Amino acid sequence: MSPAAWTTVLHNQLLQLKLEDFELDPIATRQPSAPSRRKRRRPPQYIYKQYDDWVIVSGVQKWRERACKVCALLRGE
């Protein structure tokens, strides 16, 4: 049987299914409760800083790339 014929057979079987063929999952049909996690917000004392970390590579001005988060955070110190 070719893959196209097999797909056609499966499609026809799917079209013949009725609602009684499905079993209702009580967990899936349960109403969602209120969201338990609140959206995280930045602390009010945090101030955004922009560093002008430009380097010239082959005559082209580019942003300096940092290898890790720690290096990126400590770049202004």
C-alpha positions in Angstrom: 0.0 0.0 0.0 1.4 3.4 -1.0 1.8 6.2 1.6 -0.9 8.2 -0.2 -3.4 5.3 -0.1 -2.6 4.7 3.6 -3.2 8.4 4.3 -6.5 8.2 2.5 -7.6 5.2 4.5 -6.7 6.9 7.8 -8.5 10.1 6.7 -11.7 8.1 5.9 -11.5 6.4 9.3 -11.2 9.7 11.0 -14.2 11.1 9.2 -16.3 8.2 10.3 -15.7 8.8 14.0 -18.6 10.0 16.1 -18.8 11.8 19.4 -19.5 8.5 21.2 -16.1 7.2 20.1 -14.3 9.8 22.2 -13.9 9.5 26.0 -14.1 12.7 27.9 -11.1 13.4 30.1 -12.3 15.0 33.4 -9.0 16.8 33.9 -9.1 18.3 30.4 -12.7 19.4 30.7 -12.2 21.1 34.0 -12.5 24.9 34.0 -9.2 26.6 34.5 -8.8 28.3 37.9 -7.5 31.8 38.4 -3.8 32.1 37.4 -1.7 31.3 40.4 1.4 33.1 39.1 1.5 36.8 39.0 3.4 38.6 36.3 6.9 39.5 37.4 7.7 43.2 37.4 11.1 44.8 37.7 11.9 46.3 41.1 11.1 50.0 41.3 14.7 50.9 42.2 16.0 49.4 39.0 17.0 51.9 36.4 17.8 50.9 32.8 21.3 51.8 31.7 22.5 51.9 28.2 26.2 51.5 27.6 27.8 52.7 24.4 30.0 49.7 23.9 31.1 50.2 20.3 34.2 48.6 18.7 35.6 49.2 15.3 36.2 45.9 13.4 37.7 46.1 9.9 36.7 49.7 9.7 33.1 49.0 10.7 31.5 50.1 14.0 29.8 47.3 15.8 28.4 46.5 19.2 30.8 44.7 21.5 29.5 41.1 22.1 29.7 39.5 25.6 30.3 35.8 26.1 28.1 35.4 29.2 25.5 37.1 31.2 27.9 38.0 34.0 30.3 39.7 31.6 27.4 41.6 30.1 26.2 42.8 33.5 29.6 43.8 34.7 30.6 45.7 31.6 29.8 49.1 33.1 31.9 48.6 36.3 
